[in-house]
Amino acid sequence: MAFFTVSSSLLETGYVVRVLGELDYRHSPALRAELDKAWAAETPSVVVADVTGLTFCDSTGVAELILALRRSRALGVRLALVGVHGTLERILAITGLRTSFEVFTSVEEALQTA
């Protein structure tokens, strides 16, 4: 079975969701549940999805990130991705979605631009 964990914490003015392992159709619901906690929090100015530890991402995982982007826009909360690399980076580039997301190299950098 593929390894996957997701956790979150409130830091400064942002809510950080850390994703580790393989984000696929089996694990996307766990990411959605963790992001739901962020949206339910007292309106952070930014939600940071730290995907540095992501080892794989399929189309279901990308769809979950697109849903998160739509929800963040509807709520007026910025969504930032940190550590985009590997499969996710290729998918975002190929589909033209890379420019739709704010992408940073570190959580600190994403929070500073809040």
ROKE-881616 format. One record per residue (C-alpha): x, y, z; residue number from 1. Coordinates in nm, 4 decimals. Layout:
<rs>
<r u="X" v="Y" w="Z" zalo="NUM"/>
...
</rs>
This chain:
<rs>
<r u="0.0000" v="0.0000" w="0.0000" zalo="1"/>
<r u="0.1220" v="0.3493" w="-0.0872" zalo="2"/>
<r u="0.2436" v="0.5806" w="0.1873" zalo="3"/>
<r u="0.0464" v="0.9015" w="0.2468" zalo="4"/>
<r u="0.0032" v="1.1447" w="0.5341" zalo="5"/>
<r u="-0.1432" v="1.4898" w="0.5564" zalo="6"/>
<r u="-0.1315" v="1.7270" w="0.8519" zalo="7"/>
<r u="-0.2036" v="2.0908" w="0.9148" zalo="8"/>
<r u="-0.1251" v="2.3735" w="1.1517" zalo="9"/>
<r u="-0.2018" v="2.7403" w="1.1963" zalo="10"/>
<r u="0.1133" v="2.9526" w="1.1610" zalo="11"/>
<r u="0.1157" v="3.3308" w="1.1843" zalo="12"/>
<r u="-0.1629" v="3.4439" w="0.9510" zalo="13"/>
<r u="-0.1656" v="3.1298" w="0.7412" zalo="14"/>
<r u="-0.2894" v="2.7760" w="0.7581" zalo="15"/>
<r u="-0.0294" v="2.5219" w="0.6426" zalo="16"/>
<r u="-0.1281" v="2.1811" w="0.5084" zalo="17"/>
<r u="0.1655" v="1.9412" w="0.4655" zalo="18"/>
<r u="0.1319" v="1.6528" w="0.2217" zalo="19"/>
<r u="0.3697" v="1.3537" w="0.2236" zalo="20"/>
<r u="0.3728" v="1.0500" w="-0.0030" zalo="21"/>
<r u="0.1470" v="0.9570" w="-0.2925" zalo="22"/>
<r u="-0.1538" v="1.1764" w="-0.3667" zalo="23"/>
<r u="-0.3898" v="0.9639" w="-0.5729" zalo="24"/>
<r u="-0.7563" v="0.8632" w="-0.5849" zalo="25"/>
<r u="-0.7277" v="0.6738" w="-0.2541" zalo="26"/>
<r u="-0.5719" v="0.9654" w="-0.0667" zalo="27"/>
<r u="-0.7446" v="1.2685" w="-0.2194" zalo="28"/>
<r u="-1.0334" v="1.2499" w="0.0326" zalo="29"/>
<r u="-0.7822" v="1.2844" w="0.3186" zalo="30"/>
<r u="-0.6387" v="1.5988" w="0.1587" zalo="31"/>
<r u="-0.9894" v="1.7384" w="0.1084" zalo="32"/>
<r u="-1.0735" v="1.6747" w="0.4750" zalo="33"/>
<r u="-0.7563" v="1.8522" w="0.5899" zalo="34"/>
<r u="-0.8220" v="2.1468" w="0.3597" zalo="35"/>
<r u="-1.1778" v="2.1649" w="0.4962" zalo="36"/>
<r u="-1.0205" v="2.2354" w="0.8356" zalo="37"/>
<r u="-0.8330" v="2.5273" w="0.6799" zalo="38"/>
<r u="-1.1487" v="2.6727" w="0.5271" zalo="39"/>
<r u="-1.3301" v="2.6324" w="0.8606" zalo="40"/>
<r u="-1.0516" v="2.8112" w="1.0523" zalo="41"/>
<r u="-1.0948" v="3.1753" w="1.1355" zalo="42"/>
<r u="-1.0371" v="3.3018" w="0.7843" zalo="43"/>
<r u="-0.6627" v="3.2787" w="0.7396" zalo="44"/>
<r u="-0.5225" v="3.5205" w="0.4839" zalo="45"/>
<r u="-0.3467" v="3.2335" w="0.3077" zalo="46"/>
<r u="-0.3677" v="2.8564" w="0.2939" zalo="47"/>
<r u="-0.0318" v="2.7017" w="0.2121" zalo="48"/>
<r u="-0.0219" v="2.3509" w="0.0665" zalo="49"/>
<r u="0.3306" v="2.2244" w="0.1291" zalo="50"/>
<r u="0.3814" v="1.9464" w="-0.1262" zalo="51"/>
<r u="0.7585" v="1.9214" w="-0.0802" zalo="52"/>
<r u="0.7182" v="1.5663" w="0.0500" zalo="53"/>
<r u="0.4916" v="1.4567" w="-0.2336" zalo="54"/>
<r u="0.6373" v="1.1569" w="-0.4175" zalo="55"/>
<r u="0.3565" v="1.1081" w="-0.6699" zalo="56"/>
<r u="0.0444" v="1.2905" w="-0.7838" zalo="57"/>
<r u="-0.2142" v="1.1619" w="-1.0304" zalo="58"/>
<r u="-0.5001" v="1.3454" w="-1.2019" zalo="59"/>
<r u="-0.7267" v="1.2973" w="-0.8997" zalo="60"/>
<r u="-0.4736" v="1.4732" w="-0.6796" zalo="61"/>
<r u="-0.4434" v="1.7586" w="-0.9284" zalo="62"/>
<r u="-0.8239" v="1.7822" w="-0.9417" zalo="63"/>
<r u="-0.8261" v="1.8152" w="-0.5624" zalo="64"/>
<r u="-0.5793" v="2.1040" w="-0.5834" zalo="65"/>
<r u="-0.7949" v="2.2715" w="-0.8505" zalo="66"/>
<r u="-1.0995" v="2.2373" w="-0.6251" zalo="67"/>
<r u="-0.8982" v="2.3928" w="-0.3433" zalo="68"/>
<r u="-0.7995" v="2.6813" w="-0.5701" zalo="69"/>
<r u="-1.1625" v="2.7425" w="-0.6655" zalo="70"/>
<r u="-1.2726" v="2.7301" w="-0.3040" zalo="71"/>
<r u="-0.9977" v="2.9675" w="-0.1944" zalo="72"/>
<r u="-1.1001" v="3.2177" w="-0.4611" zalo="73"/>
<r u="-1.4663" v="3.1901" w="-0.3612" zalo="74"/>
<r u="-1.3723" v="3.2606" w="0.0009" zalo="75"/>
<r u="-1.1243" v="3.5368" w="-0.0826" zalo="76"/>
<r u="-0.8334" v="3.3426" w="0.0695" zalo="77"/>
<r u="-0.5026" v="3.2996" w="-0.1126" zalo="78"/>
<r u="-0.3875" v="2.9457" w="-0.1883" zalo="79"/>
<r u="-0.0121" v="2.8967" w="-0.2177" zalo="80"/>
<r u="0.1741" v="2.5818" w="-0.3179" zalo="81"/>
<r u="0.5190" v="2.5153" w="-0.1740" zalo="82"/>
<r u="0.7773" v="2.2714" w="-0.3056" zalo="83"/>
<r u="0.6138" v="2.1793" w="-0.6365" zalo="84"/>
<r u="0.8337" v="1.9213" w="-0.8094" zalo="85"/>
<r u="0.8317" v="1.5884" w="-0.9929" zalo="86"/>
<r u="0.5050" v="1.4563" w="-1.1321" zalo="87"/>
<r u="0.3001" v="1.7464" w="-1.0011" zalo="88"/>
<r u="0.5324" v="2.0008" w="-1.1598" zalo="89"/>
<r u="0.5127" v="1.8227" w="-1.4957" zalo="90"/>
<r u="0.1327" v="1.7950" w="-1.4852" zalo="91"/>
<r u="0.0893" v="2.1619" w="-1.3977" zalo="92"/>
<r u="0.3296" v="2.2665" w="-1.6751" zalo="93"/>
<r u="0.1790" v="2.0410" w="-1.9429" zalo="94"/>
<r u="-0.1795" v="2.1440" w="-1.8646" zalo="95"/>
<r u="-0.0993" v="2.5142" w="-1.8396" zalo="96"/>
<r u="-0.2186" v="2.5228" w="-1.4782" zalo="97"/>
<r u="0.1209" v="2.6309" w="-1.3404" zalo="98"/>
<r u="0.0320" v="2.9982" w="-1.3792" zalo="99"/>
<r u="-0.3003" v="2.9512" w="-1.1983" zalo="100"/>
<r u="-0.1263" v="2.8745" w="-0.8691" zalo="101"/>
<r u="0.1014" v="3.0881" w="-0.6559" zalo="102"/>
<r u="0.4121" v="2.8715" w="-0.6122" zalo="103"/>
<r u="0.6879" v="2.9311" w="-0.3571" zalo="104"/>
<r u="1.0043" v="2.7501" w="-0.2524" zalo="105"/>
<r u="0.9349" v="2.7625" w="0.1229" zalo="106"/>
<r u="0.6482" v="2.7963" w="0.3672" zalo="107"/>
<r u="0.8168" v="3.1030" w="0.5154" zalo="108"/>
<r u="0.8264" v="3.2720" w="0.1757" zalo="109"/>
<r u="0.4583" v="3.1959" w="0.1136" zalo="110"/>
<r u="0.3611" v="3.3347" w="0.4545" zalo="111"/>
<r u="0.5701" v="3.6510" w="0.4087" zalo="112"/>
<r u="0.3750" v="3.7476" w="0.0997" zalo="113"/>
<r u="0.0461" v="3.7164" w="0.2891" zalo="114"/>
</rs>
